[in-house]
């Protein structure tokens, strides 16, 4: 049963390794995020997560595992940040438009309304407002004309207004 036991590790050695490579680890996250403060947060969170699994990682692979985990977590953080910023942009636009109606749109209601759209309209809305793509880029991406992308967006916005002004 010796093959099933977790690898032995020296916690002090691992701590020294992390302390020694900390600047390089932050640089990995910062290369993805372009924000040194957020990069430090990702490194801290990843170190904690890796530390909790340390007994399952071969000691000679800890550095590689940590670098890979930091890169993946930074990519996830960047993706969430982009989605959050896009959703805020949609909420702000909806709030400006709906001030004339005397109501503000709740972000959760907006997200639920977007999820209720047909997939073709939902894709165009996300590409346009979450990722900032032009209708030409959306058309190429979805293999439709830019005019079709624009009309799907227009119909989606009209449906969102109906859903959100009830």
N, C-alpha and C positions, 0 to 999 in steps of 0.2 A: 504493500500500500504506500510505499515511499513515493511513487509517481503522482499520487493524488494530493500530497501535502503542499501547501502554499510555499513559494520560495521564501527563504530567509532574507531579511533586510535589516540594515543598520539605520535606525531613524536619524541618528546624528549625522551619518554620512549623507543621507538624503537631504537633511536640512542644510548642510554645507553646500551641497550641489545646487539646491534651489537658490540659496543666498548668492552663490558665485555667478549663477546664470540669470539672475533676476533682470538685469538690464537688457540682456538678449531676449528674454521671454517677453518683456514689455515691448521691445522693438518688433517682435513678431505680431503681436496684437495691434500695435500702432500702425504697422504697414497695411493692415486691413481696414482699421477704423478711422485712421487719420485724426485721432483725438487721444493725446497722451493720458488724460485723466480717465477716460473710458477704458483705455488699454490697461491701465493699472487695475481697474475694477475687474476686468475680465481675467487678468492673470491671478488676482487674489481668489476669485471664485473658483477658477479652474484648479489652482493649487489645493484648495480645500477639498474639492471633489476627488481629485487624484489621490490626495492623502488618505481619504476614506477607503479607497480601493487598493492602497499600496501593497497589501499582502497578496494580491492577485497578479501583480506585475513583476516580471523578472527584474531584478535590480539593475542589470546592464541595459535594460530597455526603458527605464524611467524617464530619462531625458527625452528620448524620441517620442515616447507616449505623451509626455507633458507638452512638448512643442506642437504635436499634432492636435491635441485636445484644445490648446490655446487658440490655434488657427481656426479650428472648427467653431469654437465658442464665439470668437470674434466675428466670424462670418454670420453666425446666427444673430448676434447682437446687432450687426449692421443691417441685416434683413428686417429685424423687428423695428429698428429705428426708422428705416425707410417707410415701412408700412404705417407706423405711428405718425410720421410726418405727413404722409399722404392723406391719412384719415383726418388729421387736424386741418389740412388744407381744404378738404371737402366740407368739413364741419364749418369752417370759417366762411366758405363760399355760401353754404346753405344758410348760415346765420345772417349774412348780409342780405341775401335774397328774401329771407323770411321775415326780416324786420318790418317790411312793408305790411306783412300779414299780422304783425304784432306777436309773433311767437319765435322762440329759438328752438333749434332741433337738438335733441339729446343725441350724443354720439352713439349710444347703444341702440337707439331707435334707428339711426341712420345705418349702422352696420347690419341690423336685422333687415331693414328694407333692401339694402344692397344684396344680401343673401337670398332674398325672395325673388330677385330678378331672374329672367331666363339666362341660362349659361352664356349665350352669345352676347347679351347686353352686359352681364356682369363682367365678362372678360374685357370688353371694351372699356367699361368704366374703370376697372382696376388698372389697365394699361395706360389709360389717359391720365387719370388723377393720382394713382399710386406711383407710377413709374415715369410720368411726364412725357410719354411718347406722343408723337404727332399722329394724325390720322393716317398719313402715308406710311409711317412705320408700323402702325397697328395693322393696316391693310396687308402689308408684306408679311408680317408675322402670322396673321390668321388666314392668309391666302384669299383675301377679299379686296374689293376696291376701297380706296380711301373714302369714296362717297358712301359706301355701305357702312364703313366704320363710323363715319360722322352721323349717319342716320340712326344707327343702333344706339349711339351715345345720346342723341337727341331724344329718342323714344325712351331710353332708360331714365334720363333726367326727368322727363315728363311723368313717367310712372312713379319715380321717387317723390316728386312733388305731390302727386295725388296721395301716395301712401303716408307721407309725413304731415300733410295738412288736414288730415281727418280729425 
